[in-house]
Amino acid sequence: MPKKKRERSKKKKILSIVKKYNFEFLISFLVLLGSFLLLEDFELKKFLKNFSIQIYEGIKFMIFLFLNSIFEYITKIESSDIIGLILIFSAIILMFLRWRNNLIYQYSSSEFCFNCKGKLQRIKRKVKIKIIASLIRLKIKKYQCRDCKLQSYKITSK
């Protein structure tokens, strides 16, 4: 037991020394780095210039490759394919809107319990319901009957 306390105290002393002399360590590091760069024949400007040019050329090549592949893909698509995709996408959007409106119609009035006609009390929603509500742009409120503990939802448009 005493050895562990001593080890902890040594670690705390080292950490306190590092915290206390943090600025001095930074200054000594900067002085050592500066003297190394002065004494060593190191062409830093040339290295940074070549490095930045290589990065620029690599990014330019990747963008060109990406845009070229997209252009080749678009030229292979026929106009009938584009019209077909637009029609399928519009059908999916219309189905989603119909489903959304049915939800609003079914759950729009929820002032009294369906089973016992008792008073409803607001309760917290789950995170999953909050995420779904934000995705389909609806206000979803969760209620629970005070008498029979039946849970229901009230859904309205935003």
C-alpha positions as CSV (number, residue, x, y, z in Angstrom):
1,M,0.0,0.0,0.0
2,P,2.6,2.6,0.9
3,K,4.4,2.0,-2.5
4,K,1.2,2.8,-4.4
5,K,0.9,6.1,-2.6
6,R,4.5,7.0,-3.3
7,E,4.0,6.2,-7.0
8,R,0.9,8.3,-7.2
9,S,2.6,11.1,-5.4
10,K,5.6,10.9,-7.9
11,K,3.2,11.1,-10.8
12,K,1.4,14.0,-9.3
13,K,4.7,15.8,-8.7
14,I,5.7,15.2,-12.4
15,L,2.3,16.5,-13.6
16,S,2.5,19.5,-11.3
17,I,6.0,20.3,-12.6
18,V,4.8,20.0,-16.2
19,K,1.8,22.2,-15.5
20,K,3.9,24.8,-13.6
21,Y,6.7,25.0,-16.2
22,N,4.6,24.5,-19.3
23,F,5.6,27.8,-20.8
24,E,9.3,27.3,-20.2
25,F,9.1,23.9,-21.9
26,L,7.5,25.5,-24.9
27,I,10.2,28.2,-25.1
28,S,13.0,25.6,-24.8
29,F,11.4,23.5,-27.5
30,L,11.2,26.5,-29.8
31,V,14.8,27.5,-29.2
32,L,16.0,24.0,-29.9
33,L,13.9,23.8,-33.1
34,G,15.1,27.2,-34.2
35,S,18.8,26.3,-33.6
36,F,18.3,23.0,-35.5
37,L,16.9,24.8,-38.5
38,L,19.7,27.4,-38.5
39,L,22.5,24.8,-38.2
40,E,21.1,22.2,-40.5
41,D,21.2,22.8,-44.3
42,F,17.5,22.2,-44.7
43,E,15.7,23.8,-47.7
44,L,12.3,24.3,-46.1
45,K,10.9,26.7,-48.7
46,K,11.6,24.3,-51.5
47,F,10.2,21.3,-49.6
48,L,7.0,23.1,-48.7
49,K,6.6,24.4,-52.3
50,N,7.0,20.9,-53.8
51,F,4.7,19.3,-51.1
52,S,2.0,21.9,-51.7
53,I,2.3,21.4,-55.5
54,Q,2.0,17.6,-55.2
55,I,-1.1,18.0,-53.0
56,Y,-2.7,20.4,-55.4
57,E,-2.0,18.1,-58.4
58,G,-3.4,15.1,-56.5
59,I,-6.6,16.9,-55.6
60,K,-6.9,18.2,-59.1
61,F,-6.5,14.7,-60.5
62,M,-9.0,13.2,-58.2
63,I,-11.6,15.8,-59.0
64,F,-11.0,15.4,-62.8
65,L,-11.3,11.6,-62.4
66,F,-14.6,12.0,-60.5
67,L,-16.1,14.5,-62.9
68,N,-15.0,12.4,-65.9
69,S,-16.6,9.2,-64.5
70,I,-19.9,11.1,-63.8
71,F,-19.9,12.6,-67.3
72,E,-19.3,9.2,-68.9
73,Y,-22.2,7.8,-66.9
74,I,-24.5,10.6,-67.8
75,T,-23.8,10.2,-71.5
76,K,-24.7,6.5,-71.3
77,I,-28.2,7.3,-69.9
78,E,-31.0,7.6,-72.4
79,S,-33.8,10.2,-72.1
80,S,-36.4,7.4,-71.6
81,D,-34.5,6.2,-68.6
82,I,-34.5,9.7,-67.1
83,I,-38.2,10.1,-67.6
84,G,-38.8,6.6,-66.1
85,L,-36.8,7.5,-63.0
86,I,-38.7,10.8,-62.7
87,L,-42.1,9.0,-62.9
88,I,-41.0,6.4,-60.3
89,F,-39.7,9.1,-58.0
90,S,-43.0,11.1,-58.3
91,A,-45.0,7.9,-57.5
92,I,-43.0,7.3,-54.4
93,I,-43.4,11.0,-53.2
94,L,-47.2,10.7,-53.8
95,M,-47.4,7.5,-51.8
96,F,-45.5,9.1,-49.0
97,L,-47.8,12.2,-49.0
98,R,-50.9,9.9,-49.0
99,W,-49.5,7.9,-46.0
100,R,-48.7,11.2,-44.2
101,N,-52.2,12.6,-44.7
102,N,-53.8,9.3,-43.6
103,L,-51.7,9.5,-40.4
104,I,-53.0,13.0,-39.8
105,Y,-56.6,12.0,-40.4
106,Q,-56.5,8.9,-38.2
107,Y,-54.7,10.5,-35.2
108,S,-55.9,14.1,-35.4
109,S,-58.5,14.1,-32.6
110,S,-57.4,12.5,-29.4
111,E,-59.0,14.4,-26.5
112,F,-60.6,11.5,-24.8
113,C,-59.7,7.8,-24.4
114,F,-61.0,5.4,-27.0
115,N,-61.8,2.7,-24.5
116,C,-63.3,4.4,-21.4
117,K,-63.7,8.0,-22.6
118,G,-61.5,9.2,-19.7
119,K,-59.2,12.2,-19.7
120,L,-55.9,11.9,-21.5
121,Q,-52.6,13.1,-20.0
122,R,-49.5,14.1,-22.0
123,I,-46.4,11.8,-21.5
124,K,-42.9,11.9,-22.9
125,R,-42.2,10.7,-26.4
126,K,-39.3,8.3,-27.2
127,V,-36.4,9.6,-29.2
128,K,-37.4,7.3,-32.1
129,I,-40.8,9.0,-32.4
130,K,-39.1,12.5,-32.2
131,I,-36.8,11.5,-35.1
132,I,-39.7,10.2,-37.2
133,A,-41.7,13.3,-36.5
134,S,-38.9,15.5,-37.7
135,L,-38.3,13.4,-40.8
136,I,-41.9,13.4,-41.9
137,R,-42.5,17.0,-40.7
138,L,-45.4,16.3,-38.3
139,K,-46.2,17.2,-34.7
140,I,-46.6,14.0,-32.8
141,K,-47.8,14.1,-29.2
142,K,-48.1,11.1,-27.0
143,Y,-51.0,10.7,-24.5
144,Q,-52.0,8.2,-21.8
145,C,-55.4,7.7,-20.3
146,R,-55.5,8.4,-16.5
147,D,-58.0,5.6,-15.9
148,C,-57.1,2.6,-18.1
149,K,-53.5,3.6,-19.0
150,L,-54.1,3.2,-22.7
151,Q,-51.5,5.1,-24.8
152,S,-52.4,7.0,-27.9
153,Y,-50.9,9.6,-30.3
154,K,-52.2,12.9,-31.6
155,I,-50.6,13.9,-35.0
156,T,-51.0,17.3,-36.6
157,S,-49.1,19.0,-39.4
158,K,-46.5,21.6,-38.6
